[in-house]
Amino acid sequence: MASARCRVSPCPSTRESRGLRRKPPPAHNCLTHPRYARGCRRPARRRCLMTNHPRILFALALTATPLAGQTGAYTLTSGSVATTGQTYAGTAVDESAIYVTGGNLTLTDATITKLAGNTTSVDTSSQYGLNAGVLVTGGRVTLTGGSVTTAAAGANGLFATGSSAVITMTGGNITTTGTASHGIDVTYGGTINLNQVNVSTTGASASAALSTDFGGGTLNVVGGIVRTTGEKSPAVYSTGNVTVTSATLTATTGSGGVIDGSNWITLNNCTTTAYKNGVYVHHSTGSGTSSAAITIAGGALTATNGPVFSLTSQSGSAAVAITVRDDAALTSGTSQLIYAATNVTATLTAIGTDLSGNLVADASSSITLNARNGASYAGAPTARTTVVVDATSAWTATGASTLVSLTTAGNLVVSTLATPVTVTGAATLGGTLKVALEATPSAGTYSILRAGSISGTFANLAFSPALDSGQSAQLSYGTTAVTLTITGSPSTTGPTLTRQPTSITVAAGATATFSVAASGTGLSYQWRKDGVNVSGQTNALLVLTGATAADAGSYSVAVTDAGGTSASSAATLAVLTTGDPGRLVNLSARAKVGSGVNVLIAGFTTGGTGTAGTRPLLLRGIGPRLTAFDLSGVLAAPVLILYSATGTELDRNAGWGGSETITNANTAVGAFALTDPASKDAALYFAAPPAGGYTTHIVSGTGTSGLALTEVYDAGTYAATRPRLVNLSARACCGTGSDVLIGGFVIGGSTAKTVLIRAAGPALAGFGLTNTLSDPVLQLYDRAGTVLMSNAGWGGDAQIVALANRAYASAWSDGASADSALVVTLPAGNYTAMVSSASGASGLALVEIYDIE
């Protein structure tokens, strides 16, 4: 309130002394700003105006300002106190349960609660610890066992502020559920040490479970389970020095870690799973250059819906040093290892570990990859990348790669002869060039590498699989190009493999599949595990149900025809016990909407084995907004109608009208924004629908026709016992060009998911429908637009029949029909199933996507 007197001296809203001036908050949506919903009211990071350095370096800034209005249900100012089994409860406004300004407090098996009494200032709670479970501004608090639980707004669990403030906790639990409440927070040089402590935050704008902020500090964590489900919240936020060892970190809506400015995060042997980026680094204020550091030593870091490392500078520039070592496993749902944008200089050093994913930098940024001490990197760098490979390491170019410079003393592996590696600057060569292809190459001359200049030569040339005995190969070097000439023809030929098995990681108990495609007739198959034939597995598709650790291993298949046998490359199956398994989180379909039977009809089901209760859903019917994606002829006024499984109309919408509920839901699920409140795009938020089947219709509000998109988003937090999306089917008229029928789906979680995808045309006649598509072709695309698989006639495959029965899909009785189907196990990411006509015809078609448990 304007008339209220500020009780903080100096007041953070008018902080002019000691060389600090508060900057006005930037204009942004607090739900989308990179600070991860820390609250629009929160002050910007302070800067030293004398040095313009992004860290606050002078001594006075590291001393927590005394809070004139701060109180504690229990307060210690000096001396030493030790208690066992005591309960401490803060209930008043701005009152911490425990407030220590000096001395030593030792608590064993204490129960500390702050369940009532909201903060009067989220800013002050975040900066100085007002209203915390345990607040230390000086002295030391040591906790062994016990619990810290807060439910009030702005009630951080543990808070240490000032360079003389230290909190150490061994064992026990920290839980915060209120708005803007960290699990632990360190500011102005404080220190917190945790050992085998579980930390959980769930409140809105809860921000990080583990945080250093405002002047930084030191945070050391060993063991424990750290989980945040707060909106857009990272597991770790650092404006200081954060080291986490042997812990399990989960961010269900945000990034695994966030670094602002010249600060660092070290994760040693941690298992970190993030909904968005693995680690997000940004330089938020000032015109200088920040220097951030990330170390990932062992363990695993999974970015479900973003790059492993996303780097940007919102002001000035940022230098980011990343070290990955000790067999750390990094996974990106977008296939990007690093994304660097807006004046970022990134250096990634891989030491004795295997990395994969693309390196992407915009025109103002650059990335340098150093592979050392037995490291390997597989990916396709962009034009702003430098790659340096030592004599013990390797780089596998998985696609079109353009580098600034290349230095290799180890192995350079090329997986295609169609596109050379391009280096705009200098290439320094040494070590071995390995040509790793799916099949023995034909005779010819191939461009391997092009560069601005070339020095050195490859010491060795190798092929995998090896060249046939009737073939030979030779490298030729020019000043700007390296070419490979292969002569002779293979003395024997087997089938040509057009699709190889790919490595996957699935959750324990899930279904896993591998598949192969080959050209030719009279083909036979024999799958192998770890080089040994798998009994009974003699189809192009290998299905493993209820995967266990015993199923993990290396799988390959031998494909034989009259001319010989071709062996596939090996693919690895890993089986992971996880609380964040792969699952469907978004289903959509796009088609042309007409009238009568030609409206867009989508059916979906929530449920799953062992689930009960409700699941919040966001439903959308998009027409006008599609023009932003370069689509024309869109449906001008879509009407979204929701029906129950019995055909009862539950709700409808003919214009979202700028609804705050819809805006917030769009942001929470990661849907593209609806920007015009006056648009006729339609949306419904279904807060608590019980498990079961539902149907949506997209019809025209004006009687005209046009392209429309129907979407279903899982708007809840994953729990094994709660319903989830298990299938989508969409029926519409399938035409040509942009009028084909498209089904989209997103897989979330930390492991791969098996899905059954079907395109029905002739099968629809069995339901009394006419003018059906006679020859549907089903193609599966990844996010980059690459065709992963296709089918034009399911052929009565017995395995597809069995999986369809498990998914409660309608039976197809005619194995000779032109209906199409695919079964595939896919990692987390975005996928598109497109249905078109093999002959260019049009007609009613149905696309179906089923979760295979």
N, C-alpha and C positions, 0 to 999 in steps of 0.2 A: 504494500500500500504506500502511496506517495507520502502520507503523513507519518509513517512509521520511522522511527529513528534507527539508523544503522548501528548495530551492536558490534560490528567487526571493525577493528582499527588496525591498519587503514582499510577502509571498505573496499572490497574487490570491485565494486562498480565505479569507484572514483580513485583507483590506485595510481597515484602520480609520483609518490616518493620512491626512493631507491632506484631511480632510473627506469621504472616500469610504467607503461601506459596501456590500459586495456583497449584492444581494438574492438570496434563494433562487430557483432556477429555477422558472418557473410549471409547473403540472401540464399537460402537453400531449403529444400524439404528435409526435415530432420530424419525422415525415414529412408532417404536415399543418399544422404551425404556420406562420404567415406569415413567419417568419424563414427559410423555405425550407430545412429540413433542415440547419440549421447545427450540429445535434447537441444532444441534450438535456442534455449535460454542460456546455455552454458557458455562461459567466456572463451575467447580464442586463446591459444597457447601464448604465454608471455615470451618476450624476447629481450635480450640485453641490448639496449639501444646504443651503448658505447661500443660494443664489438660487432653488433649485427649477427651474432652467432645464434643458431637455433636452439642451443641449450642455454639455460640460465646458469652462469658460471660463477658469479660473485657470491661471497660467503653469506651475505645477509639474505639472499634469495633462498638459501637452503635452510633457513630457520623458520619453522612454522609460526605464523602470526598467532598470538594468543587470542582465543575466542571469548570475548567478554560475556556472551550469553550462553556459553557451553556449560552443560552440567552433566553429571553422571550419577546413576543410581548408586554406584560405588565409585569413590574417588580416592586416588593415592597421589600425594604430592612429594613424599620423601620416605626414606626408610625401606625396610624389607618386610614383606608379608607373604605367608604361605598358607594356603587352605586346601582342603580335600573334600570333594563331594558337595560343594556349595552351589547355590542357585543365585544368579544375578539377573534381574529383570529391569529393563528400561521401558517405561510406558508413557512418559510425558513428551510433549512436543519438544524437539531439539535436544532431548536427553539421551545420552549414550548409556548403555547398560553398565559399562566400565570405562572410566576416564582416568588415565594416568599421565601426570605431567612431570613426574620424577620418581626416583626410587626403583625398587625391584619387586614385582608382584609375581608369585609362583602359584599356579592353579593346577590342581590335579582332578580330573574327572568332573570338571565344572559344567553346569548347565547355564548357558548365557543366552538370554532372549531379548529381542527388541521387536515385539509383536504389535505395538500400538504407538501412536504419537508420531505423526509424519513430520518431516523436516519443513521448516519455513523457507528454506532456500536450497534448491538442488545444487546450485553453483557452489555454495559454501560446503555442503556435504561432500561434493566431489573434490573440492580443492583442499579443505582443511579437516574433513572427517566429521563434521557436525552430525549428530543423531546416529552414530554407529553402534554396532554390537560391542566392539572393543576399540577404543580410540586411545592412541599413545602419541603424545606430543613431545615427550622427554622421558628418559628412563627405559626400563626393560620389563616386558611381560613374557613369562614362559608358561605355556599351556601344555599339559600332557593328557591326552584323551579328552573326553567330554564333547560338548557340541556348542556351536554358535549358530543361532537361528534368528533371522530377522524377517519381518513381514511388512514393516512400515515403509513409506516412500522415503527415498534418500537414506536408507539404512544399510550402509556397507557392513560386511561381516567383521573383518579385521581392517584397521586403518592405522598406518604409521606415517607421521608427518614430521619433518625436521630431522637433521642429521644425527641427533642424539636419541632418536626413537627407534627401538628395536622390539620386534615381536617374534617369538619362536614358538611353533606349535608342532607337537609330535603326536600322531594318531588323532582320531576324532573326525568330526564332520562340521562343515560350514555350509549353511543353506540360506539363501536370500530369495525372497519371492516378491518383494515390493518393487515399485517403479524406481528406476535410476539407482539400483543398489548393486554394487560390485560384490563379488565374493570376498576378495581382498584387494586393498589399494595402498599404494605407497606414493607419497609426494614429498617434494622439497628435501630429498636426500635421506629419507627414512629407509629402514631395512625390515623385511619380513622373511623368515625362514620357515618352510613347511616340510615336514617329513611324514609321509604316509597319511596325508590328510585328504579327505574327499571334499570337493568344492562343487556346489551346484547353484546356479542362478536361473530364475525363470521369469522374473518380472518384466514388464514392458520397459523398453529403454534401459534394460539392466546393464548393457555394455559388457565389458569383459568379466569373466570369472576371475582371472588373474590380471592385475593392472598396475602399471606405474604411470604417473601422470603429473602434470604441473610441477616442473622442476626436477622430475625424475626421482630415482632412488634405486635400491637394489632388492631384487626379489629372487630367492632361491627356493626351488620346489623339488623334492625328491619323492617319487612314488605318488600313489593316490589316483583317484578318478576325478577328473575335472570336466564338468559338463555345463553348457549354457544353452538354454532354449529361448532366451530373451530375443525380441525382434532385432534382426540384423546384428546380433552380438557376436564378437569374436571370443574365442577361448582365452586369448592372451592379447593385451594391449600394452605397448611399451613406448614410453618416452624416457626410458632409463636402461637399466641392465637387468634382463630377465633370463634366468637359467632354469630349465626344467629337465629333470632326469628321471627316466623310467616311470613316467606317468602315462595315463590314458586321457587324451584330450578330445572333446567332441564339441563342435559348434553346429547346432542343428539348423541355424538360419543365417549364419555369418561366416567369416573366414577363421581359419585356425589361429592366425596371429596377425596383428596389425602393428606396424612401426611408424611413428611420426618423427621425422627429423633425424638427427645424428644419434641414433640409439640402436639397441641390438636385442636380438632374441637368439638364445641357444637352446636347442632341443636335443637331448642326449638319450638315445634308445627309447624314445616316446612313440606311442601309437596315436597319431593325430588325424582326425577325420573332420573335414569342414564341408558345410553345404556349399560355400562359395569358393574363394581362393584359398590356397594353402597358407601363404603369407602375403599380406598386402602391405606395401610400403608407400608412404606418400610424404612429401615435403610440403607442409600446409601453409607456412608463412615465411615472409622475408625474401629478399632478392639474392641471397647468397647460395652456397652449395652445401647441402647436408650430406653426411656420410653415415649410412646405415650398414649394419652387418647382420647376417643371418648365418647360423651354423646348424646343420642337421647332421648329427652323428649317429648312425644306426637307426633302428626303428623304422617307422613308416609314416608318410605324410600323404594324405589323400584329399585332393580338391575335387569335389563331386561335380560342381557346375562352373568351374573357372580354371584359370591357369594355376600351376603349382605356386609360381611366384608372379604376382601382379605388381608392377612398379610404376609410379607416376610422380610427377612434381607439379603441384598446383601453384607453386610460386618459386621462382629461382630455378635451381637445378638440384638433382640428387645423384649421388654416387653410391651404389649399393654393391657390397661385397658379399657373395654367397659362397659358402663352403659346404659341400655335401660329401660325406665320407662314411667308411665302415659299413658298406653294404646297405645304406639307407634306401628304402623303397619309396619312390615318389610316383604318384599317379594323378593324372588330370583327366576329368571328364570331357574336357574340350581339346585334348591332345596337345595342349600348349604347356611346355615346361616353364618358359618365361614369356611374359608379355610386358614390354617396356614402352612407355609413351610419355611424351612431353618432357624433353630435356633430362633424360635419365642415362647415366653411364653405368652399366651393370657388368660385373665380373663374376662368373660362375666357375669355381674350382671343384672338380670332381676327383676324389681321391679314393681309389680302391672300391668303386661302387658302379653299378650299372644304371644309367639314366636313359630315359626316352621321352620324346615329345618335341614339338617344334619350338624354335627360338624366334620370336616375333618382336621386331622393334620398329617404331615409326620413324619418320624422316629426321626427327630431332634427337633420336636416341641411338644407343649402340650397345651391343652385347659381346663379351669375350668369354669363350668357353675354354678352360684349361683342363684337359684330361690327363691325370697323373697316376702313377703307382697302380697299374692294372685296372684303371677305370675304362668303362665303355660308354659311348653315347650313341643312341639311335634316334635320328630325327632329321628334319629338313629346315635348316636355318634360313633366315631372310637376308636381304642385301646389306643389312647393317651389322653383320655378325663376323667375328673373328674366331677361328677354331685353331687350337694348338694341342697336338696330341704327342705325348712323349713316347719313348721306345717301348714301353710296356702296355700301352693303352690303344684304344681303337675308336674310330668314328664310323658308323654305318649311315650312309646317306639313304634315307627311306623314300625320298621323293625329290622333286626339283629343288635344288639348293643353290642359293646365290650368296656368296660371302664377300667380305671386304678383303680378307687375307686368310691363307691356310698354311699351317706348318705342321707336317706330320712326319714323325720318326717311327711311328708304330704301324697300326693297320688302318688303311682306308678301305672300307667295304662299300661297294656299289651294288644296289639291289635291282637296278634296271640298266639296260643298254640303250634305252630310248632317249634319255635326257642326260647330258653331261653335267658334272658339277661345274658351276661357274664361279670364278673368283675375279672380282673387278680389279684387285690389286695384285700383290705378289703371292705366288704359291711356292713353298719350299718343300720338296718331296724327299722322302726316304721311307724305310721300312717296307711293308708289303701292301700291294694292291690285291684285294680279294674280290673276285666277281662272284656274288652269291645270287643265283637265279633259281626260279622255280623249275626250269627245265634246261636241258643242254642247249646252248645257243646255236643258231645257224651260222654258216660261213658268211663272212662279210667284214667290213671295216666300220668300227664304231668309235665315236668321239667320247672319250672318258672324262676329260677335264679341259676347260678353257680358262685362261687367266691373262691378266695384264702382262705378267712376266712369270717365267718358270725357271727355277734353279733346282739342281739335284735330280735324281731319278729314283724310282722304286727299286729296292734291292731284290724283291721277289714278286712273282705273279702267281696267284693261286685261284682255283675255281671250286665252287661248291654248288651243285655236285661236280665232280671232276669231269674234265673233257673226256669224250670217248677216245678209245685208242686210235681211231682213224682221224683225229683232229689235232691241230697244233695252234698255238697262239703266240703273238709277238707284239710288244709295245714299241711305239715310235714317239720320239720327243721332238717338239719344235720349241720355238721361243715363247709361244703363247698357247700351245695345245699339246695334249697327249692323246694318241689314238691307239686302238686295239684292233689288230687284224687276226681273224680266225679263219683258218683254211681247213678243208676236208669236211666230210659229212659223217654223221654217226653210223657205225656199222650195224647197229640194231636200233629199233625204235619201239617205244611203248606208248601208251596214251599220253597226250599232252594235258597236263593238269592246269586248268583254268582258274581254279580257286583253291588255296591252301588252307589247312586248319590254322586257327589263330589261338594264341594263349589266352586263358581266362582265369579269373579268380572268383569263386562262388562261395556263398555262405554254407556252412555245414548244414546238411539236410536238404539242400536245394537240388534242383535238376540242372545238370550240365550237359552240353552237347558240343560235338565237333562235327564238321562236315567238310567234304571235298567235292569239287566238280572237275570233270574230265571230258574231253572230246573223244568221240569214237563210238563203236558199237560193240556189243557183246562184252561189256565191262564187268569185271568182278572185283570185289574189295576184300581186304583183310586188314583190320585195325590191329595195332600193336601198342602195348604199354611197356615203356622202358625196354623196347626191343624185343618183347615177347608177344606172340600172337594172343589176342583176346578171344576166347572161345565164343562163337556165335555172333560175333560182331562183323558181319559181312555185307553191310550196306553202306551207301555213300554218307549216311547220317549215323553217327554214334550217339546214343542217348544213355546217360548215367543218371539214375534217380537216387534221391536220398544220399547225396555225396558225403563221404567221410574222409578222414585223413588218409585212410588206406587207398582211396581212389586217386590221391594226388600223384603226379608223375608226368612223364613225357609221353605224348601220344603221337603216332604217325599212322599212315595207311599206305598199303601197297595196292596199286590199281593195275589190273592186267587186262590186255586184249590179245588178239591173235598175234600181234607183232612183238609183244614183250611186256615187261613190267616196269612201271614208273613208281618211284617212292616219293611220298610227300615230304615236305619239311616237317620237323617235329614241333609240336605245340605243347605248352605246359599247362597242366591243371593244378591250381592251388586251391585249397579248401580252408576257409577262414571262419573261426568262431567269432561272431560279431553281433552287437546289438543294433547295427545299422545296415541290414541286408539290402541288396538290390530289390527295387520295387517300382511299380508304375506310379508316377506322381502327376502326370498330365496326359490327357488324351484329347485329340482334336481331329476334325475332319473338314475338308474344304471341297466344295462342289458348286455347280450352278443350280440355283433354286428357281423352279418354275411354279407350276400350279398343279393341282390334283395330286397324283402319285409322285410327281416330280419335285416335291418339297424335299428339304434336307432333313432326314430323320436319323437321330443318333440314339442308340441305346447304350446304357452303361450299368455296371453292377459294382456295388461295394460289398466287401465281405472278406472271405479268406478262412482257411482252416484254423480253428481255435480262436476266432475273433467274436466279439459281441459289442453292442453299444451303438454309438453314432459316429459319424465322420463328417466334419464341416466341408462343404464344397463350394467352389466358385464356378458358376456357369456363365458362359458368354456367347452371344450371337453377333458376329462382327460382319459389317458390310462396308459402310463409308470409310472406316479406318484403314481398310485394305489398300486404299489408294496410296498410302505412305510407303507401301512395299512394291510400288510400280505395277500394280494390277489395275486393269481397266474393266469396265462393264460390271462393276460391283453392285450388289443389292442395295438399293437406296434406303430402304426402310425395313430392316429385318425385325420380325417379331419372334421372340423366344418364348416357347410354351413348354412347361415341365409337366409330365404326366407320371403317375405312379405305375407300378407293374400291372395294376388292374384297369388302367386306362382313365383313372380319375385325374382331372386337371388340378395340379397343386398350386401353380403360380404362372404368371406370364409377365413379360416386360417388353415395351416397345420404345425404349430410349432410356439410357442409364441416368441422364439428367444431372451429371456431376456428383453423384452420391458419394459422400465421404466414406461410407462403408465399402463401396465398390473400389474406390481409390486406394484405401488401405489394404484391401484384400489383393488387389492387383500387385501392389508393392510387395506384400508378404510372400506371395507365391512366385514372384519373378516374371509375371506376365507383362507384355508390352503395354505401355500406358495408353489409356483413353484420355486424350487431351482436350477434346471439345465437348463441354457439357451439353451443348445443343445438338450434338450429332444423334443419329437414330440408332447407333450401335446399342445393343441390348445386353443386360447383365442381371444376374440374380445371385445373391449370397444365400446359400442353403445352410443355416447354422448348425442344425443337429438332425440330419436325416438318418433314420435307422438303416442298418444294412439291408440290402436288397437291390432289386432292379428298377431302373427308371428310364424314361424316354424323353428326349427333347425334340421338338419340331422347330425348324426355322422356316417361317413362311413370309411372304411379302405383305407388308402393311398397305401397299398401294396397288397390288395386282401386277406389278412389273416383275421381270426376271433379272437375275444377276448372280455374280459370285458371292458366296457367303462362307463364313468360317464358324463352326460350332466348337466350343472348347469346354472341357471339364478339368478343373484343377483340384487336387488334394490340398485343402487349406488347413490341415491339421498337423500336429506333431506326431511322428511315428511312435507307435508302441505295438509290440508283438500281439497284444490281445485286442487291439482296436481294429475295426474294419478298415480296409484300404481299397483302392481301385483295383479291380481284377479283370475287367474287360470293357471294350468299347466296340460297338458296331455302328456303321453309318451307311445309310442307303440313299442313293440319289441317282439321277441320270448321269451317266458317264459319257462324255463326248471326246473331242479332240482338243489339242492345244491346251489352253488354260482351263478348259472345261472338263478335264479328266477328274477322276475321284481321288482325293488325297487324304490319307489318314496319318496323323502325326502322333508321336508319343514320346514321353521323356521318362528315362529310367533314373531314379535317384538312389541314394545309399552308397555304401562303400564297396560293394561287390557287384558282379555281373548278374543279369537276370535273363532267364529263358522265356521266350515268348513264342506263341503260335500266331501266325499272321495268315489270313485267308482272304481271297478275292472270289466272291461268288457271282456268277452270272447264270449259267444254265441251271444251277441248283435252286434258284429262286422260283423256277416254274413249279416246283413241288409245293410252293406256298400259294399257288393260284395267281401269281403275277405274270403279266404278259410284257412283251417288248423288252425282254431281258438281254443283257450283253452276252453275245454268243461266244466270245473268245477273250476273256479277261486275261491280261498279262500283269503280273504282280512284280514290282521292283522295289527293293529296299535301299534307301539312301542314308548316309550318315550326315552329320551337321555340315560337312564341307561340300556336300553334293556328290560324293563318290558313291557309285552303285556298289553295294556290298554283296547282294544276292538277287536273283530273279528266278521266276518260275512261270511257265506257260502250260500248265496241265499237271495236276497233282499225281496222276498215275495210280491212284488207289493205294498209295503207300501205307502199309500196315502200321508203321510207327506214327504217322500223322493221325490215323484213325484212333489209335490208343491214346495219344495226347489230347485229341479233341474230346474224347470221352471223359478224360480226367478233368478237362476244363468246362464240362457241361455244354459244349458247343453242339449245335444241331448236326445230325449225322448226314454225311454225303454217301449215297448208296451206289453211285455210278463211278467206278474207278476210271472209266474211259472218258469221263466228261472233261471239258476244257476249263473247269474251275481250277484255281491255282492256290498253292499253299507253301509256306516256308516255316521252318522251325530253326531258331537261332538263339544262341546265348550271347548277350551283348553287355559290354561294360556301361557304366553310368554315362548318360549323354542324351542328346536329342536325335531322333530318327524320323524318317518319313517313309510311308508305304504308299506307293502310287499305283493306281489301277488304270489301265488304258486298254484299248482294243488292239489285238494283233493285226487286224485287217483295216483299222481306221473306222470301224463302225461305231454306233452309239446305242445306248440302251441302259436299262436299270441295272445297277450293280451294287454289291454290298462288300464293304471292307470291314474286316474283323481283326481285333488285336486281343489276345488272351494271355493272361498271366499263367505260366506253368509252374506250379509249386514244386 
